[in-house]
Amino acid sequence: MSGPRIGVLALQGDVREHLAALAAVGAEPVPVRRRAELDAVEALLIPGGESTTISHLLRELELADPLRARLADGMPAYGSCAGMILLASEILDAGAQGRAAIPLSGIDMTVRRNAFGRQVDSFEGEIAFDGLDGPVHAVFIRAPWVERVGPGVTVLAEAAGHPVAVRQGRVLATSFHPEVTGDRRIHRLFVDIVTSRD
């Protein structure tokens, strides 16, 4: 039996790394750039990259509204770094007018973009992650953090006193990049979320 067909939003960012990580944990990953490709997947992973650039391309390719509708309809999703920003219901410091990152409202949370600072402030470290056996080696690159979570949101990990991994129902988000470390537990968790029916 083949694994779930999971799309990776392939507009910008760590697309190849996420495709490889999903394949390694038994999913059938496919790049998503068009509406028809979005319609053909069970779930979607939104990779890291530049949230304002991804937002601009979502608007240009007329994918923002269909994606928002699929999320509202219960499609499982996972966002890392820029993906976490886009899955938020509110984005602080969203960027310049007309080029701002757009909230897709997959998770009831407020996210601050580039909260940990610029590229030079990128860092990595071990963090505890609820539900996983042992800590996760987290790589933060111009990472966001969560400033507010709604009542239905579970915080799975924290760094610098702020949530950096959250889940609401079948939607998961991390402010760090698990695709770059070789640790596949978070991708496996996402596949489990996609395949579970609860």
Phi and psi restraints in degrees (value plus and minus 20) as a CYANA .aco file:
   2 SER   PHI    -101.7   -61.7
   2 SER   PSI     137.0   177.0
   3 GLY   PHI     -97.1   -57.1
   3 GLY   PSI     159.1   199.1
   4 PRO   PHI     -86.8   -46.8
   4 PRO   PSI     127.2   167.2
   5 ARG   PHI    -104.3   -64.3
   5 ARG   PSI      85.1   125.1
   6 ILE   PHI    -133.0   -93.0
   6 ILE   PSI     104.2   144.2
   7 GLY   PHI    -101.2   -61.2
   7 GLY   PSI     127.1   167.1
   8 VAL   PHI    -136.2   -96.2
   8 VAL   PSI      98.9   138.9
   9 LEU   PHI     -80.3   -40.3
   9 LEU   PSI      94.4   134.4
  10 ALA   PHI    -128.9   -88.9
  10 ALA   PSI      27.9    67.9
  11 LEU   PHI    -114.1   -74.1
  11 LEU   PSI     -51.9   -11.9
  12 GLN   PHI    -194.3  -154.3
  12 GLN   PSI     134.1   174.1
  13 GLY   PHI      83.2   123.2
  13 GLY   PSI    -179.3  -139.3
  14 ASP   PHI    -100.2   -60.2
  14 ASP   PSI      33.6    73.6
  15 VAL   PHI     -85.6   -45.6
  15 VAL   PSI     -71.0   -31.0
  16 ARG   PHI     -80.0   -40.0
  16 ARG   PSI     -61.6   -21.6
  17 GLU   PHI     -84.3   -44.3
  17 GLU   PSI     -59.9   -19.9
  18 HIS   PHI     -91.0   -51.0
  18 HIS   PSI     -58.5   -18.5
  19 LEU   PHI     -78.4   -38.4
  19 LEU   PSI     -64.1   -24.1
  20 ALA   PHI     -86.6   -46.6
  20 ALA   PSI     -61.5   -21.5
  21 ALA   PHI     -85.2   -45.2
  21 ALA   PSI     -61.2   -21.2
  22 LEU   PHI     -86.1   -46.1
  22 LEU   PSI     -61.4   -21.4
  23 ALA   PHI     -81.9   -41.9
  23 ALA   PSI     -57.6   -17.6
  24 ALA   PHI     -85.5   -45.5
  24 ALA   PSI     -44.1    -4.1
  25 VAL   PHI    -126.5   -86.5
  25 VAL   PSI      -1.7    38.3
  26 GLY   PHI      74.2   114.2
  26 GLY   PSI     -14.1    25.9
  27 ALA   PHI    -104.7   -64.7
  27 ALA   PSI     147.5   187.5
  28 GLU   PHI    -128.2   -88.2
  28 GLU   PSI      72.8   112.8
  29 PRO   PHI    -104.7   -64.7
  29 PRO   PSI     120.9   160.9
  30 VAL   PHI    -156.4  -116.4
  30 VAL   PSI     118.9   158.9
  31 PRO   PHI     -89.7   -49.7
  31 PRO   PSI     121.1   161.1
  32 VAL   PHI    -140.4  -100.4
  32 VAL   PSI      97.8   137.8
  33 ARG   PHI    -147.1  -107.1
  33 ARG   PSI     -34.5     5.5
  34 ARG   PHI    -150.5  -110.5
  34 ARG   PSI     142.8   182.8
  35 ARG   PHI     -77.5   -37.5
  35 ARG   PSI     -64.5   -24.5
  36 ALA   PHI     -81.8   -41.8
  36 ALA   PSI     -55.9   -15.9
  37 GLU   PHI     -90.7   -50.7
  37 GLU   PSI     -57.6   -17.6
  38 LEU   PHI     -83.6   -43.6
  38 LEU   PSI     -62.1   -22.1
  39 ASP   PHI     -85.0   -45.0
  39 ASP   PSI     -41.5    -1.5
  40 ALA   PHI    -114.5   -74.5
  40 ALA   PSI     -18.2    21.8
  41 VAL   PHI    -130.8   -90.8
  41 VAL   PSI     135.5   175.5
  42 GLU   PHI    -101.8   -61.8
  42 GLU   PSI     -48.7    -8.7
  43 ALA   PHI    -172.8  -132.8
  43 ALA   PSI     147.8   187.8
  44 LEU   PHI    -158.0  -118.0
  44 LEU   PSI     116.2   156.2
  45 LEU   PHI    -128.0   -88.0
  45 LEU   PSI     108.0   148.0
  46 ILE   PHI    -126.2   -86.2
  46 ILE   PSI      92.5   132.5
  47 PRO   PHI     -99.0   -59.0
  47 PRO   PSI     153.3   193.3
  48 GLY   PHI     -89.1   -49.1
  48 GLY   PSI     149.7   189.7
  49 GLY   PHI     133.6   173.6
  49 GLY   PSI    -162.0  -122.0
  50 GLU   PHI    -132.8   -92.8
  50 GLU   PSI      92.3   132.3
  51 SER   PHI     -80.1   -40.1
  51 SER   PSI     -54.1   -14.1
  52 THR   PHI     -91.5   -51.5
  52 THR   PSI     -57.4   -17.4
  53 THR   PHI     -87.2   -47.2
  53 THR   PSI     -65.6   -25.6
  54 ILE   PHI     -81.2   -41.2
  54 ILE   PSI     -61.7   -21.7
  55 SER   PHI     -81.8   -41.8
  55 SER   PSI     -64.6   -24.6
  56 HIS   PHI     -78.6   -38.6
  56 HIS   PSI     -64.2   -24.2
  57 LEU   PHI     -89.5   -49.5
  57 LEU   PSI     -55.9   -15.9
  58 LEU   PHI     -79.8   -39.8
  58 LEU   PSI     -60.4   -20.4
  59 ARG   PHI     -88.9   -48.9
  59 ARG   PSI     -68.0   -28.0
  60 GLU   PHI     -78.4   -38.4
  60 GLU   PSI     -60.4   -20.4
  61 LEU   PHI    -110.7   -70.7
  61 LEU   PSI     -13.4    26.6
  62 GLU   PHI      34.5    74.5
  62 GLU   PSI      23.4    63.4
  63 LEU   PHI    -123.9   -83.9
  63 LEU   PSI     -37.2     2.8
  64 ALA   PHI     -81.0   -41.0
  64 ALA   PSI     -70.5   -30.5
  65 ASP   PHI     -87.9   -47.9
  65 ASP   PSI     -64.9   -24.9
  66 PRO   PHI     -80.0   -40.0
  66 PRO   PSI     -56.7   -16.7
  67 LEU   PHI     -88.1   -48.1
  67 LEU   PSI     -63.7   -23.7
  68 ARG   PHI     -80.1   -40.1
  68 ARG   PSI     -60.4   -20.4
  69 ALA   PHI     -86.2   -46.2
  69 ALA   PSI     -62.1   -22.1
  70 ARG   PHI     -82.9   -42.9
  70 ARG   PSI     -60.8   -20.8
  71 LEU   PHI     -84.4   -44.4
  71 LEU   PSI     -64.0   -24.0
  72 ALA   PHI     -82.4   -42.4
  72 ALA   PSI     -48.3    -8.3
  73 ASP   PHI    -105.6   -65.6
  73 ASP   PSI     -20.9    19.1
  74 GLY   PHI      81.3   121.3
  74 GLY   PSI      -7.5    32.5
  75 MET   PHI     -83.9   -43.9
  75 MET   PSI     110.5   150.5
  76 PRO   PHI     -84.6   -44.6
  76 PRO   PSI     124.1   164.1
  77 ALA   PHI    -168.5  -128.5
  77 ALA   PSI     135.0   175.0
  78 TYR   PHI    -157.5  -117.5
  78 TYR   PSI     111.0   151.0
  79 GLY   PHI    -144.1  -104.1
  79 GLY   PSI     112.1   152.1
  80 SER   PHI    -134.2   -94.2
  80 SER   PSI     113.1   153.1
  81 CYS   PHI      36.6    76.6
  81 CYS   PSI    -124.1   -84.1
  82 ALA   PHI     -78.9   -38.9
  82 ALA   PSI     -53.7   -13.7
  83 GLY   PHI     -83.1   -43.1
  83 GLY   PSI     -57.7   -17.7
  84 MET   PHI     -82.3   -42.3
  84 MET   PSI     -63.3   -23.3
  85 ILE   PHI     -78.1   -38.1
  85 ILE   PSI     -68.0   -28.0
  86 LEU   PHI     -88.8   -48.8
  86 LEU   PSI     -49.4    -9.4
  87 LEU   PHI     -96.9   -56.9
  87 LEU   PSI     -28.6    11.4
  88 ALA   PHI     -91.3   -51.3
  88 ALA   PSI     140.9   180.9
  89 SER   PHI    -110.6   -70.6
  89 SER   PSI     -38.2     1.8
  90 GLU   PHI    -165.7  -125.7
  90 GLU   PSI     116.0   156.0
  91 ILE   PHI    -140.7  -100.7
  91 ILE   PSI     102.7   142.7
  92 LEU   PHI    -110.9   -70.9
  92 LEU   PSI     126.6   166.6
  93 ASP   PHI      33.3    73.3
  93 ASP   PSI      30.7    70.7
  94 ALA   PHI     -90.8   -50.8
  94 ALA   PSI     -34.5     5.5
  95 GLY   PHI      97.2   137.2
  95 GLY   PSI     158.7   198.7
  96 ALA   PHI     -85.7   -45.7
  96 ALA   PSI     127.9   167.9
  97 GLN   PHI     -72.4   -32.4
  97 GLN   PSI     113.4   153.4
  98 GLY   PHI      66.6   106.6
  98 GLY   PSI     -38.7     1.3
  99 ARG   PHI    -145.3  -105.3
  99 ARG   PSI      -6.3    33.7
 100 ALA   PHI     -91.1   -51.1
 100 ALA   PSI     132.9   172.9
 101 ALA   PHI     -86.2   -46.2
 101 ALA   PSI     118.9   158.9
 102 ILE   PHI    -125.8   -85.8
 102 ILE   PSI     110.3   150.3
 103 PRO   PHI     -96.0   -56.0
 103 PRO   PSI     109.6   149.6
 104 LEU   PHI    -116.1   -76.1
 104 LEU   PSI     -25.9    14.1
 105 SER   PHI      38.7    78.7
 105 SER   PSI      20.9    60.9
 106 GLY   PHI     -99.8   -59.8
 106 GLY   PSI     -47.7    -7.7
 107 ILE   PHI    -153.1  -113.1
 107 ILE   PSI     116.4   156.4
 108 ASP   PHI     -96.3   -56.3
 108 ASP   PSI      66.7   106.7
 109 MET   PHI    -176.1  -136.1
 109 MET   PSI     136.8   176.8
 110 THR   PHI    -128.1   -88.1
 110 THR   PSI     106.3   146.3
 111 VAL   PHI    -137.9   -97.9
 111 VAL   PSI     118.5   158.5
 112 ARG   PHI    -120.9   -80.9
 112 ARG   PSI     101.3   141.3
 113 ARG   PHI     -90.8   -50.8
 113 ARG   PSI     122.3   162.3
 114 ASN   PHI      31.4    71.4
 114 ASN   PSI      15.6    55.6
 115 ALA   PHI     -82.8   -42.8
 115 ALA   PSI     -54.3   -14.3
 116 PHE   PHI    -103.1   -63.1
 116 PHE   PSI     -19.1    20.9
 117 GLY   PHI      88.5   128.5
 117 GLY   PSI    -190.6  -150.6
 118 ARG   PHI    -101.1   -61.1
 118 ARG   PSI    -197.2  -157.2
 119 GLN   PHI     -71.9   -31.9
 119 GLN   PSI     -60.0   -20.0
 120 VAL   PHI     -87.0   -47.0
 120 VAL   PSI     -38.7     1.3
 121 ASP   PHI    -112.9   -72.9
 121 ASP   PSI     -12.5    27.5
 122 SER   PHI     -81.5   -41.5
 122 SER   PSI     127.2   167.2
 123 PHE   PHI    -174.1  -134.1
 123 PHE   PSI     151.5   191.5
 124 GLU   PHI    -162.4  -122.4
 124 GLU   PSI     137.8   177.8
 125 GLY   PHI    -197.1  -157.1
 125 GLY   PSI     150.7   190.7
 126 GLU   PHI    -104.9   -64.9
 126 GLU   PSI     110.8   150.8
 127 ILE   PHI    -152.3  -112.3
 127 ILE   PSI     126.3   166.3
 128 ALA   PHI     -93.2   -53.2
 128 ALA   PSI     118.3   158.3
 129 PHE   PHI    -151.6  -111.6
 129 PHE   PSI      92.7   132.7
 130 ASP   PHI     -75.3   -35.3
 130 ASP   PSI     112.0   152.0
 131 GLY   PHI      72.3   112.3
 131 GLY   PSI     -28.8    11.2
 132 LEU   PHI    -128.8   -88.8
 132 LEU   PSI     127.3   167.3
 133 ASP   PHI    -101.2   -61.2
 133 ASP   PSI      82.0   122.0
 134 GLY   PHI      74.4   114.4
 134 GLY   PSI     142.2   182.2
 135 PRO   PHI     -88.9   -48.9
 135 PRO   PSI     142.9   182.9
 136 VAL   PHI    -127.6   -87.6
 136 VAL   PSI     116.3   156.3
 137 HIS   PHI    -103.4   -63.4
 137 HIS   PSI      85.7   125.7
 138 ALA   PHI    -120.1   -80.1
 138 ALA   PSI     110.8   150.8
 139 VAL   PHI    -128.2   -88.2
 139 VAL   PSI      95.6   135.6
 140 PHE   PHI    -124.8   -84.8
 140 PHE   PSI     100.1   140.1
 141 ILE   PHI    -145.6  -105.6
 141 ILE   PSI      87.9   127.9
 142 ARG   PHI      24.9    64.9
 142 ARG   PSI      28.9    68.9
 143 ALA   PHI    -102.3   -62.3
 143 ALA   PSI     130.5   170.5
 144 PRO   PHI    -104.5   -64.5
 144 PRO   PSI     150.8   190.8
 145 TRP   PHI    -157.9  -117.9
 145 TRP   PSI     149.0   189.0
 146 VAL   PHI    -117.9   -77.9
 146 VAL   PSI     107.8   147.8
 147 GLU   PHI    -118.7   -78.7
 147 GLU   PSI     -44.3    -4.3
 148 ARG   PHI    -168.3  -128.3
 148 ARG   PSI     118.0   158.0
 149 VAL   PHI    -141.5  -101.5
 149 VAL   PSI     125.2   165.2
 150 GLY   PHI     -96.9   -56.9
 150 GLY   PSI     152.7   192.7
 151 PRO   PHI     -83.2   -43.2
 151 PRO   PSI     -43.6    -3.6
 152 GLY   PHI    -112.4   -72.4
 152 GLY   PSI     -12.9    27.1
 153 VAL   PHI    -122.9   -82.9
 153 VAL   PSI     111.9   151.9
 154 THR   PHI    -120.4   -80.4
 154 THR   PSI     108.4   148.4
 155 VAL   PHI    -106.3   -66.3
 155 VAL   PSI     103.2   143.2
 156 LEU   PHI    -120.2   -80.2
 156 LEU   PSI     -45.2    -5.2
 157 ALA   PHI    -176.5  -136.5
 157 ALA   PSI     132.0   172.0
 158 GLU   PHI    -152.7  -112.7
 158 GLU   PSI     133.0   173.0
 159 ALA   PHI    -168.2  -128.2
 159 ALA   PSI     122.3   162.3
 160 ALA   PHI      33.3    73.3
 160 ALA   PSI      12.0    52.0
 161 GLY   PHI      58.8    98.8
 161 GLY   PSI     -10.6    29.4
 162 HIS   PHI    -147.7  -107.7
 162 HIS   PSI     129.1   169.1
 163 PRO   PHI     -82.4   -42.4
 163 PRO   PSI     114.0   154.0
 164 VAL   PHI    -146.1  -106.1
 164 VAL   PSI     -19.6    20.4
 165 ALA   PHI    -167.6  -127.6
 165 ALA   PSI     108.4   148.4
 166 VAL   PHI    -161.0  -121.0
 166 VAL   PSI     140.2   180.2
 167 ARG   PHI    -163.6  -123.6
 167 ARG   PSI     117.2   157.2
 168 GLN   PHI    -151.8  -111.8
 168 GLN   PSI      90.3   130.3
 169 GLY   PHI      39.6    79.6
 169 GLY   PSI    -138.2   -98.2
 170 ARG   PHI    -122.4   -82.4
 170 ARG   PSI      -0.7    39.3
 171 VAL   PHI    -137.4   -97.4
 171 VAL   PSI     109.1   149.1
 172 LEU   PHI    -142.6  -102.6
 172 LEU   PSI     125.5   165.5
 173 ALA   PHI    -168.6  -128.6
 173 ALA   PSI     120.7   160.7
 174 THR   PHI    -150.7  -110.7
 174 THR   PSI     125.0   165.0
 175 SER   PHI    -105.3   -65.3
 175 SER   PSI     -27.4    12.6
 176 PHE   PHI    -127.1   -87.1
 176 PHE   PSI     159.2   199.2
 177 HIS   PHI    -134.0   -94.0
 177 HIS   PSI      66.7   106.7
 178 PRO   PHI     -89.4   -49.4
 178 PRO   PSI     -37.2     2.8
 179 GLU   PHI     -90.9   -50.9
 179 GLU   PSI     -35.7     4.3
 180 VAL   PHI    -116.5   -76.5
 180 VAL   PSI     -23.8    16.2
 181 THR   PHI    -123.5   -83.5
 181 THR   PSI     -34.6     5.4
 182 GLY   PHI      67.2   107.2
 182 GLY   PSI     -29.0    11.0
 183 ASP   PHI    -103.5   -63.5
 183 ASP   PSI      96.7   136.7
 184 ARG   PHI    -118.7   -78.7
 184 ARG   PSI     -10.5    29.5
 185 ARG   PHI     -85.1   -45.1
 185 ARG   PSI     -55.5   -15.5
 186 ILE   PHI     -93.5   -53.5
 186 ILE   PSI     -57.7   -17.7
 187 HIS   PHI     -84.4   -44.4
 187 HIS   PSI     -57.5   -17.5
 188 ARG   PHI     -85.9   -45.9
 188 ARG   PSI     -60.6   -20.6
 189 LEU   PHI     -78.2   -38.2
 189 LEU   PSI     -63.3   -23.3
 190 PHE   PHI     -83.8   -43.8
 190 PHE   PSI     -63.6   -23.6
 191 VAL   PHI     -81.0   -41.0
 191 VAL   PSI     -59.6   -19.6
 192 ASP   PHI     -82.3   -42.3
 192 ASP   PSI     -59.3   -19.3
 193 ILE   PHI     -82.9   -42.9
 193 ILE   PSI     -62.2   -22.2
 194 VAL   PHI     -84.9   -44.9
 194 VAL   PSI     -61.6   -21.6
 195 THR   PHI    -105.3   -65.3
 195 THR   PSI     -37.5     2.5
 196 SER   PHI    -100.4   -60.4
 196 SER   PSI     129.0   169.0
 197 ARG   PHI    -126.0   -86.0
 197 ARG   PSI     -15.8    24.2
